[in-house]
Amino acid sequence: YKDQCVPYVEKTCYTQQREHCKDIFQKNCTAVIDEFEERECFDVTELICRLEEKVDYQMVEETYTVQRCTRVKDRLCDTVYDLGMSTKDDFQCVDVEYQKCHDEDKVIKDRTCVYSVDFECGKPKKSDGANSVSCEKVPTKKCYDTPRKVREEVCTPRVSKWCEKFTNEHPVPIEKQNCHSEPMKKCELEERSRPKKAKKYSYVKQCKPVTRQVCDDVEKRKLRPTCDKVQINVCSYAPVEKCEEEHKQYCFQKEMLLQEKVCTPNKVETVDETFRYV
């Protein structure tokens, strides 16, 4: 195989929208409500009316009510509660702690100590003079152990459940009635009548026309357009193409034909073309 490259040109184009803007003035209108007052008057004819009163008398029966009350007693009962006792069987269990003990043999040692004093004598200093000897007390301690066997009680804590059945008393509220008398008033209404002089009124309607002018200020509204100029920015877009060329190579491996001649020392032999690919 043999590397072989072919040159070529790669072209890349970009298209962009180029912006072109300019300011323009447009007319912007809206509606406005104008408020104003206007005086309006009307000539009207009114009727002014009144009632003319006329009084007559007549005899009528007047009814009135008399209340008669008597004092009586009413029986009322209050609901009250007392406490009574009832018995109920109860079965309860509790955890009881106790000690389980046993004897064990144990070897103990009795210690005997003897505290005494030894004396160390000599001449500790040369400056003390000839034949000067002093003794110092040195405390000593000698101890020895005497083993002996004793029996010791060893206890371990245990927990057991103890249950018992017994009868408990439980209070129970008992309802009862407590009656007593309460005073009250019992009243009755009795109707009675008596003569009475009553007025009887009669009315006659009388009207007369009156001319007058009615005026008032009236609020009115009127719609009118109002306009002003508004500056706006208008943009347009145009495509602009830009291209770039890049020189490249495309490489690949190409097959090649190789002829080879082979010779031997014994006899001359021509070998046909042998195709060999490398």
Contacts in CASP RR format, 6 or more apart in sequence:
PFRMAT RR
TARGET T0000
AUTHOR 0000-0000-0000
METHOD contacts of the structure
MODEL  1
YKDQCVPYVEKTCYTQQREHCKDIFQKNCTAVIDEFEERECFDVTELICR
LEEKVDYQMVEETYTVQRCTRVKDRLCDTVYDLGMSTKDDFQCVDVEYQK
CHDEDKVIKDRTCVYSVDFECGKPKKSDGANSVSCEKVPTKKCYDTPRKV
REEVCTPRVSKWCEKFTNEHPVPIEKQNCHSEPMKKCELEERSRPKKAKK
YSYVKQCKPVTRQVCDDVEKRKLRPTCDKVQINVCSYAPVEKCEEEHKQY
CFQKEMLLQEKVCTPNKVETVDETFRYV
1 253 0 8 1.000
1 254 0 8 1.000
1 255 0 8 1.000
1 256 0 8 1.000
1 278 0 8 1.000
2 253 0 8 1.000
2 254 0 8 1.000
2 255 0 8 1.000
2 256 0 8 1.000
3 251 0 8 1.000
3 252 0 8 1.000
3 253 0 8 1.000
3 254 0 8 1.000
4 251 0 8 1.000
4 252 0 8 1.000
4 253 0 8 1.000
4 254 0 8 1.000
5 249 0 8 1.000
5 250 0 8 1.000
5 251 0 8 1.000
5 252 0 8 1.000
6 249 0 8 1.000
6 250 0 8 1.000
6 251 0 8 1.000
7 247 0 8 1.000
7 248 0 8 1.000
7 249 0 8 1.000
8 247 0 8 1.000
8 248 0 8 1.000
8 249 0 8 1.000
8 250 0 8 1.000
9 245 0 8 1.000
9 246 0 8 1.000
9 247 0 8 1.000
9 248 0 8 1.000
10 245 0 8 1.000
10 246 0 8 1.000
10 247 0 8 1.000
10 248 0 8 1.000
11 243 0 8 1.000
11 244 0 8 1.000
11 245 0 8 1.000
11 246 0 8 1.000
12 243 0 8 1.000
12 244 0 8 1.000
12 245 0 8 1.000
12 246 0 8 1.000
13 241 0 8 1.000
13 242 0 8 1.000
13 243 0 8 1.000
13 244 0 8 1.000
14 241 0 8 1.000
14 242 0 8 1.000
14 243 0 8 1.000
14 244 0 8 1.000
15 239 0 8 1.000
15 240 0 8 1.000
15 241 0 8 1.000
15 242 0 8 1.000
16 239 0 8 1.000
16 240 0 8 1.000
16 242 0 8 1.000
17 237 0 8 1.000
17 238 0 8 1.000
17 239 0 8 1.000
17 240 0 8 1.000
18 237 0 8 1.000
18 238 0 8 1.000
18 239 0 8 1.000
18 240 0 8 1.000
19 235 0 8 1.000
19 236 0 8 1.000
19 237 0 8 1.000
20 235 0 8 1.000
20 236 0 8 1.000
20 237 0 8 1.000
20 238 0 8 1.000
21 233 0 8 1.000
21 234 0 8 1.000
21 235 0 8 1.000
21 236 0 8 1.000
22 233 0 8 1.000
22 234 0 8 1.000
23 231 0 8 1.000
23 232 0 8 1.000
23 233 0 8 1.000
23 234 0 8 1.000
24 231 0 8 1.000
24 232 0 8 1.000
24 234 0 8 1.000
25 229 0 8 1.000
25 230 0 8 1.000
25 231 0 8 1.000
25 232 0 8 1.000
26 229 0 8 1.000
26 230 0 8 1.000
26 232 0 8 1.000
27 227 0 8 1.000
27 228 0 8 1.000
27 229 0 8 1.000
27 230 0 8 1.000
28 227 0 8 1.000
28 228 0 8 1.000
28 229 0 8 1.000
28 230 0 8 1.000
29 225 0 8 1.000
29 226 0 8 1.000
29 227 0 8 1.000
29 228 0 8 1.000
30 225 0 8 1.000
30 226 0 8 1.000
30 227 0 8 1.000
31 223 0 8 1.000
31 224 0 8 1.000
31 225 0 8 1.000
31 226 0 8 1.000
32 223 0 8 1.000
32 224 0 8 1.000
32 225 0 8 1.000
32 226 0 8 1.000
33 221 0 8 1.000
33 222 0 8 1.000
33 223 0 8 1.000
34 221 0 8 1.000
34 222 0 8 1.000
34 223 0 8 1.000
34 224 0 8 1.000
35 219 0 8 1.000
35 220 0 8 1.000
35 221 0 8 1.000
36 219 0 8 1.000
36 220 0 8 1.000
36 222 0 8 1.000
37 217 0 8 1.000
37 218 0 8 1.000
37 219 0 8 1.000
37 220 0 8 1.000
38 217 0 8 1.000
38 218 0 8 1.000
38 220 0 8 1.000
39 215 0 8 1.000
39 216 0 8 1.000
39 217 0 8 1.000
39 218 0 8 1.000
40 215 0 8 1.000
40 216 0 8 1.000
40 218 0 8 1.000
41 213 0 8 1.000
41 214 0 8 1.000
41 215 0 8 1.000
42 213 0 8 1.000
42 214 0 8 1.000
42 215 0 8 1.000
43 211 0 8 1.000
43 212 0 8 1.000
43 213 0 8 1.000
43 214 0 8 1.000
44 211 0 8 1.000
44 212 0 8 1.000
44 213 0 8 1.000
44 214 0 8 1.000
45 209 0 8 1.000
45 210 0 8 1.000
45 211 0 8 1.000
46 209 0 8 1.000
46 210 0 8 1.000
46 211 0 8 1.000
46 212 0 8 1.000
47 207 0 8 1.000
47 208 0 8 1.000
47 209 0 8 1.000
47 210 0 8 1.000
48 207 0 8 1.000
48 208 0 8 1.000
48 209 0 8 1.000
48 210 0 8 1.000
49 205 0 8 1.000
49 206 0 8 1.000
49 207 0 8 1.000
49 208 0 8 1.000
50 205 0 8 1.000
50 206 0 8 1.000
50 207 0 8 1.000
51 203 0 8 1.000
51 204 0 8 1.000
51 205 0 8 1.000
51 206 0 8 1.000
52 203 0 8 1.000
52 204 0 8 1.000
52 205 0 8 1.000
52 206 0 8 1.000
53 201 0 8 1.000
53 202 0 8 1.000
53 203 0 8 1.000
54 201 0 8 1.000
54 202 0 8 1.000
54 203 0 8 1.000
54 204 0 8 1.000
55 199 0 8 1.000
55 200 0 8 1.000
55 201 0 8 1.000
55 202 0 8 1.000
56 199 0 8 1.000
56 200 0 8 1.000
56 201 0 8 1.000
56 202 0 8 1.000
57 197 0 8 1.000
57 198 0 8 1.000
57 199 0 8 1.000
57 200 0 8 1.000
58 197 0 8 1.000
58 198 0 8 1.000
58 200 0 8 1.000
59 195 0 8 1.000
59 196 0 8 1.000
59 197 0 8 1.000
59 198 0 8 1.000
60 195 0 8 1.000
60 196 0 8 1.000
60 197 0 8 1.000
60 198 0 8 1.000
61 193 0 8 1.000
61 194 0 8 1.000
61 195 0 8 1.000
61 196 0 8 1.000
62 193 0 8 1.000
62 194 0 8 1.000
62 195 0 8 1.000
62 196 0 8 1.000
63 191 0 8 1.000
63 192 0 8 1.000
63 193 0 8 1.000
64 191 0 8 1.000
64 192 0 8 1.000
64 193 0 8 1.000
64 194 0 8 1.000
65 189 0 8 1.000
65 190 0 8 1.000
65 191 0 8 1.000
65 192 0 8 1.000
66 189 0 8 1.000
66 190 0 8 1.000
66 191 0 8 1.000
66 192 0 8 1.000
67 187 0 8 1.000
67 188 0 8 1.000
67 189 0 8 1.000
67 190 0 8 1.000
68 187 0 8 1.000
68 188 0 8 1.000
68 189 0 8 1.000
68 190 0 8 1.000
69 185 0 8 1.000
69 186 0 8 1.000
69 187 0 8 1.000
69 188 0 8 1.000
70 185 0 8 1.000
70 186 0 8 1.000
70 187 0 8 1.000
71 183 0 8 1.000
71 184 0 8 1.000
71 185 0 8 1.000
71 186 0 8 1.000
72 183 0 8 1.000
72 184 0 8 1.000
72 185 0 8 1.000
72 186 0 8 1.000
73 181 0 8 1.000
73 182 0 8 1.000
73 183 0 8 1.000
73 184 0 8 1.000
74 181 0 8 1.000
74 182 0 8 1.000
74 184 0 8 1.000
75 179 0 8 1.000
75 180 0 8 1.000
75 181 0 8 1.000
75 182 0 8 1.000
76 179 0 8 1.000
76 180 0 8 1.000
76 181 0 8 1.000
76 182 0 8 1.000
77 177 0 8 1.000
77 178 0 8 1.000
77 179 0 8 1.000
77 180 0 8 1.000
78 177 0 8 1.000
78 178 0 8 1.000
78 179 0 8 1.000
78 180 0 8 1.000
79 175 0 8 1.000
79 176 0 8 1.000
79 177 0 8 1.000
79 178 0 8 1.000
80 175 0 8 1.000
80 176 0 8 1.000
80 177 0 8 1.000
80 178 0 8 1.000
81 173 0 8 1.000
81 174 0 8 1.000
81 175 0 8 1.000
81 176 0 8 1.000
82 173 0 8 1.000
82 174 0 8 1.000
82 176 0 8 1.000
83 171 0 8 1.000
83 172 0 8 1.000
83 173 0 8 1.000
83 174 0 8 1.000
84 171 0 8 1.000
84 172 0 8 1.000
84 173 0 8 1.000
84 174 0 8 1.000
85 169 0 8 1.000
85 170 0 8 1.000
85 171 0 8 1.000
85 172 0 8 1.000
86 169 0 8 1.000
86 170 0 8 1.000
86 172 0 8 1.000
87 167 0 8 1.000
87 168 0 8 1.000
87 169 0 8 1.000
87 170 0 8 1.000
88 167 0 8 1.000
88 168 0 8 1.000
88 169 0 8 1.000
88 170 0 8 1.000
89 165 0 8 1.000
89 166 0 8 1.000
89 167 0 8 1.000
90 165 0 8 1.000
90 166 0 8 1.000
90 167 0 8 1.000
90 168 0 8 1.000
91 163 0 8 1.000
91 164 0 8 1.000
91 165 0 8 1.000
92 163 0 8 1.000
92 164 0 8 1.000
92 166 0 8 1.000
93 161 0 8 1.000
93 162 0 8 1.000
93 163 0 8 1.000
93 164 0 8 1.000
94 161 0 8 1.000
94 162 0 8 1.000
95 159 0 8 1.000
95 160 0 8 1.000
95 161 0 8 1.000
95 162 0 8 1.000
96 159 0 8 1.000
96 160 0 8 1.000
96 161 0 8 1.000
96 162 0 8 1.000
97 157 0 8 1.000
97 158 0 8 1.000
97 159 0 8 1.000
98 157 0 8 1.000
98 158 0 8 1.000
98 159 0 8 1.000
98 160 0 8 1.000
99 155 0 8 1.000
99 156 0 8 1.000
99 157 0 8 1.000
99 158 0 8 1.000
100 155 0 8 1.000
100 156 0 8 1.000
100 157 0 8 1.000
100 158 0 8 1.000
101 153 0 8 1.000
101 154 0 8 1.000
101 155 0 8 1.000
101 156 0 8 1.000
102 153 0 8 1.000
102 154 0 8 1.000
103 151 0 8 1.000
103 152 0 8 1.000
103 153 0 8 1.000
103 154 0 8 1.000
104 151 0 8 1.000
104 152 0 8 1.000
104 153 0 8 1.000
104 154 0 8 1.000
105 149 0 8 1.000
105 150 0 8 1.000
105 151 0 8 1.000
105 152 0 8 1.000
106 149 0 8 1.000
106 150 0 8 1.000
106 151 0 8 1.000
106 152 0 8 1.000
107 147 0 8 1.000
107 148 0 8 1.000
107 149 0 8 1.000
107 150 0 8 1.000
108 147 0 8 1.000
108 148 0 8 1.000
108 149 0 8 1.000
108 150 0 8 1.000
109 145 0 8 1.000
109 146 0 8 1.000
109 147 0 8 1.000
109 148 0 8 1.000
110 145 0 8 1.000
110 146 0 8 1.000
110 147 0 8 1.000
110 148 0 8 1.000
111 143 0 8 1.000
111 144 0 8 1.000
111 145 0 8 1.000
111 146 0 8 1.000
112 143 0 8 1.000
112 144 0 8 1.000
112 145 0 8 1.000
112 146 0 8 1.000
113 141 0 8 1.000
113 142 0 8 1.000
113 143 0 8 1.000
114 141 0 8 1.000
114 142 0 8 1.000
114 143 0 8 1.000
115 139 0 8 1.000
115 140 0 8 1.000
115 141 0 8 1.000
116 139 0 8 1.000
116 140 0 8 1.000
116 141 0 8 1.000
116 142 0 8 1.000
117 137 0 8 1.000
117 138 0 8 1.000
117 139 0 8 1.000
117 140 0 8 1.000
118 137 0 8 1.000
118 138 0 8 1.000
118 140 0 8 1.000
119 135 0 8 1.000
119 136 0 8 1.000
119 137 0 8 1.000
119 138 0 8 1.000
120 135 0 8 1.000
120 136 0 8 1.000
120 138 0 8 1.000
121 133 0 8 1.000
121 134 0 8 1.000
121 135 0 8 1.000
121 136 0 8 1.000
122 133 0 8 1.000
122 134 0 8 1.000
122 135 0 8 1.000
123 132 0 8 1.000
123 133 0 8 1.000
123 134 0 8 1.000
124 134 0 8 1.000
125 132 0 8 1.000
128 134 0 8 1.000
255 277 0 8 1.000
256 278 0 8 1.000
257 275 0 8 1.000
258 275 0 8 1.000
258 276 0 8 1.000
258 277 0 8 1.000
258 278 0 8 1.000
259 273 0 8 1.000
259 274 0 8 1.000
260 274 0 8 1.000
260 276 0 8 1.000
261 271 0 8 1.000
262 271 0 8 1.000
262 274 0 8 1.000
END
